[in-house]
Amino acid sequence: MEDGAGSFGVRRPLRFMAHRLELREEQVAELAAILDEMKTERAQAAVDHRRSVGVFADALAGEAFDEKAALEAAASRVKSAERLRDAVVRTLKRTHALLDADQRKQLAYLLRSGQLTI
């Protein structure tokens, strides 16, 4: 996420969500694992993005445009975006299973109101 924000778009998503959703201790522990996995996926996506930028720059730097390298880098970006998409869906599914009905409603409200982002 931009500006050092966490998986759910706030700097301290676990603390924020634990407070706002009134999570039990075991829920906090499980949510910590969920958010940690998402943080890792986002970090990998950022690395993949930086790597593709380097390949794009190299494709432009030569006498002739290296279309093959540019296409491979673009395909790599698509695969990275797909992995991140899948990770977001997994995170949402696991979070849904973790929360009770009232907590899910509160989380949905926080997302709709912009207090949390994905």
N, C-alpha and C positions, 0 to 999 in steps of 0.2 A: 504494500500500500504506500501511497505517497506520504511524505513528511514523517516517516517512522511510525505510522499508525499500524495497528494490529489487524488481525484477520477480519474483524468486524468493524473496522473503520474508526476505532477510538484507540488512543495510546495504551490504555490499560483495559482491554476488552474483558478479561476475566474478572477483574475487580468490579468493573462497571456492571457486567451482566450478573454476577453473584449478588450484588446489592439490589439492582433493579428487579431481578426475577426472584429474589428471595430463595436462592438455591440452598439446598442442604449440602453438608460437607462432602458427601460422596458424589453429588452432582458436580460440585466445584472441581473435584479431582478428575472426574471423567471429562468435563469440559476443558480443563487444562490440557489434557492429552489431545483432545480434538483440535484445539486452537494451535497447539504446538505442531501438529501434523500439517495444518493449513499454512502456518508460518514457513515451514520447510518448503512446501510446494510453491509458495509465492517467491521465496528466495531463489529457488531453482529457475522459475520463470524469468526472474530478473537477470540471472546469469545467462540464460539462453538468449534473451533479448540483446544483452551487451555483446555476446558472441556473434550474433547475426549482424549487428551493426558493423563490427569489424570486418566481416566477410563482405558486406555491401561496400564498405570503403575500399577494400582490396579490389573488388570487381570494377570499381570506377577508376582506380589509380593507374592501371596499365595502359599501354598504347591502344589496345583493343578492349572493349567491354567484355568481361567474363560472364556471359549470360548463364552458363551452366552453374557457376558458383553462386550467382545471385538467385537463381531458381532454387538451388538446394538450401540456401539460407532462408528464403521465403517459405519453403516447405517445412523447414525446421521450426519457424515461427508458428506456423499453423499447428504442427504437432504439439508444440509447447502450450499453445492456447487451448488445445483440446484436453491436454493433461490437466491444466489449471481448471478448466470447466468441470471436468470429472471430479476433481478434488473439492470444488465448491459444492457440487451436488452431494458428494459423500459427507461433507461437513454438515450440510443442512439436514440430511437424512439422519445422521447420528445425533445431531442436536435435537431434532424432533423426537426421536425415540427416548432421549434422556429426560425431556421436560414433561410435566403434567399439562393438562389442558389449559389451566389458567396461566401458567408460565409461557406456553406457546402463544397464547393470545397477547400477552404482554410483549413478548419478543417481536411478534408481528407488528404491534403498535410502534415499537421502537424503530423498526425498519421503515415502516410507512412514514413516520414523522421525521425521519432523517437523523434521529439521535444515534442510530447505528447504521452503518453501510456495509455492503458486502463487496 
